[in-house]
């Protein structure tokens, strides 16, 4: 697996932007490693301006630690439901890490769904990037094994009877889908914002929940072609995928990004919240 990622990185290092993107969309079936390999592409890094400063005030949650099988413990920001509940929303951060923007999003989601435990996992083990170079470094260093272990540990923390839904953006969008796959029969729904879709049909067929995919028509990385292929694959796998493509650019829903579009972001967030509420209510 590590050799595969190294090969992908080497391929990208010697290709111009358009060719690198094409190569990355087809050279591997490990979708999250595909996306992580973008960290080596200067165009990808420079396309993500450093996040604007933001400090969360009056945080509603707290940091927790939990066990990870065969590895060091992991961390997460947990906003507990107002009363005991088996409903959990797993939140996966962007390539910047578990920063205060993501914690604020977790707080907002918990406020909108007070009967749900909102758990924002930390795939970077405490590291938070404030610039492009560090973000690319942290994303590129994350192994599939460690990320999967952290997510499985989070699912174990939620419990065997948990009703799991997931949400994530960009780098976290792809991992949102992977978390839903890992959740098995406990999965109730998945929301992914402009994240790399899974292409392995065996994995897609194992998915037990509906997916809402929110994408941007002007995205140069998760392109309309990649989205169209995802729709085709999900249909072939017999899964329910709802796709909304906004006339916007990558990271349009991130308030720290210069691509942020308040109108589209608000519409996308309403759609995501409606989806999550609907699938928690479904039996």
N, C-alpha and C positions, 0 to 999 in steps of 0.2 A: 504493500500500500504506500509506504514512504517512497519507494522507487518510482511508483506511478506519479506521485505528486512532483518529485524531482524532475521527472521527464517532462511533465506539463510545464513546469517553471522554465526549464531550459528551452522548450519550444517557444514560449512566449518571449523570452529574452532576446531572440534574434528575429522576431517578426514585427512588421509595422502594425499599428493599432488595428486596422480593419482585418488584416490577416490573422492577428493574434486572437481577435474575438471569434472569428470563424473556427480557428483551430481549437479553441477552448470549448466550443459548443459541441465538439464531436470526438475529441481524443480520449475521453474517459467517461465512464458511467457513474463515477462517484461525484454527484452534483456539488456537494459542499466543498470538496477538494478543488473542483473546477473553479468555484468562486474564490476560494482562498488563493488560488494561483494568480488571480487578478492583482494581488498585492505587489507582484513583481513588475507590473506594467505602469510606467510613469503616467500615461494618459489617464489611467484609472485613479491613481493617487491624486494627481493634480485636479481631477474633476470633482474632488471632494474638499471644498474649502474647510479650513479648521473651524471647529464648532465655536459659536459665540459663547462668551462666558455666561454661566448660569449657576446659581446656587439655590438648591431647594430649601424653601422655608416651610416650617410646620409639617415635617414629614409624617405621614400617616402610618408608615411601616417601620420595620427594623431589620437589620442585618442578622441573618442566621447562618449556621454552619450545619452541614449534614454529611453523612458518610458516603464515600464512593468506593465501590467494590474494586479491590486491587490497586488503590491509589490514595493520594492525599484527599482530605475532606474538601468539600466545595462550599461556596458561599452563595447566598441569594438574598434579595430584598423582599421580605414577605409582609404583605398587608392582609391581616386576618379578616375573615368575614365577621360581621357583627354578631352572629351567633354560630354555634357549631355547624359545620357544613362539610360535605364531601365534594363540593364543587371547587375545582382548582383551575385557574387560568395561568398557564406557563408563558411568561413573557421573555422573549429573546432579544437582546440588545443589538444595535448596529455595530459596525466595525470599530467604533470608538470605545466600546466597553460599557460596563454598567455605570454610566454617569448619572448626574442628577436629572438630565432630561428624561432618561428611561424610568428613573424612580418617580418622577412627576407623572409620567404616563401611567405607571402602575397605580399611583394614588388616584388618578382620574378614573381609571377603569374600575377600581374598587368602589369609588364613590357612586359610579353609575350602576354597579352591580353589588350591592352591600351583602348579598348572600353568597358571594364567591370569594374564595381565598386567592389573592393575586400574588404570584410568585415570580419575580424577575431574577432569572438565574444569571450567574457570572461565569461566562466561559473563559475569561482571561485571568481568573484567579487573583483578583484584586488590582490588576493593571488597568489604568484608564488613560487613553490617548488624548492628548490635547493638540496634536498636529498630525499631518498626513503620514509622515515618515514612521512615527511610532504606531499609528493605526495599522499601516501596512505590515510593520514588523510583527505586531501582536497577532494579526489575522494570519499571517504566513507561518508563524510558529505554532499555532494551535493544531494539534494532531486530531485526527478523526477519533482515535481511541480515547483521548482525554475528554473531548467534547461529548462523545457518546456516554462516557462514564458519568460525567456531570449531569447530563440530562436523565440518564437512568436513575441516578441517585435522587434527583428531584422527584421523579415519578414514584420511587419507593417511599420517599418522605410523605408524599401525598396519600399514599395508602392503597391497598388492594381494591377498595370499594370507591375510589375517587372517580369522579366524572371529570375528565380532562379535556380542556380546550387549550389551544396554543395560538400565539400571535407573535410576529416578529417583522423586522424591517431590514431590507437590504441583505447584508450578511446574515442577520437574524431571521430574515424571511425564509431562506433555505432551511435553516435549522428549525424553524417552526414546523415545517412540513416533516422533517426528519423526526422531531419529537412526537408528532401525531402518529407517525408510523411505529415508533418505539412503544407508544402507549397501548397499542393493540386494541383489545375489546373495550378498554376504558376510554378510548378517544371518542369525543362527542362532536368536535369541530376543529377546524384549522383555518387561521387567517394568515396569509403571507403577503406582505407588501414588497413588491419588486425584488423578490428573492429568487435564487436559482432553483428551478424545478428539478424534481427527481426524474431520471430517464430510465431507470431500471424497472422493467415491467413487473418483475417478481416483487419488488418492494411496493410498487404502486398497487398491485393486486392484494397485498397484505394490509393495505390501509383500510381502517374500519369506520371512517367518518367522512363527511362532506368537507369540501375545501372552498374557501373564498380567496381568489387570487386578485390582488389589486396591483395594476401595472401602469406604466407610463409609455405612451406611444412614442415619445422622443428618446427613450432610454437607449443608450448606445451599448449597454452591457446585457441587460435582460431584454433583448430586442423583441419586437412583435413576432419575428420568426420563431424565437424560442418559446414565446407564449403560445403560438399556434401549435407548435409541436407538443407542448404540454397538454393542450386541450385534446389533441388527437390521441395521445397516449392515455389520458385519463378516461376517455370514452372507450377506448379499446380495453382498458382494465375494468370497465364496468363501474366506474366511480362517478360521483356527482361533483362537478367543478363549476363554480360560478366565477366568471371573469369580468372584471370591470377595468377598462383601459382608459385612463384620463389623458387628455391632450396636454401633457406635461412632461417634465424631465425627471430623471432618476432623483430620488430623495425629495420629491415634492411635498411629502407629508412631514418632513423633519424641520421643526422650527429653527434649528441651528444652521440650516443649510441655505445658501443663497438661491437655491432652486425652490425654496419653500413657496407654495402657493396656498394662501389661506383658504380660498374658496374651494379648491379641489381637495385640500387636506380635510376640511370640515365635512365635505360630502363623503369622502372615503371613510372617515372616522365614524360617521353616522351609520354607514353601510356595515362597517365592521361590528359596531356595537349591536345593531339589529340582528346580525347573523349570530353573534355570541349568545344573546338573550334567547333567541329562537331555539338554538340547539341545546341550551341548558334546559329549556322548558320541554323539549321533545322527549318522549318516552319510547 
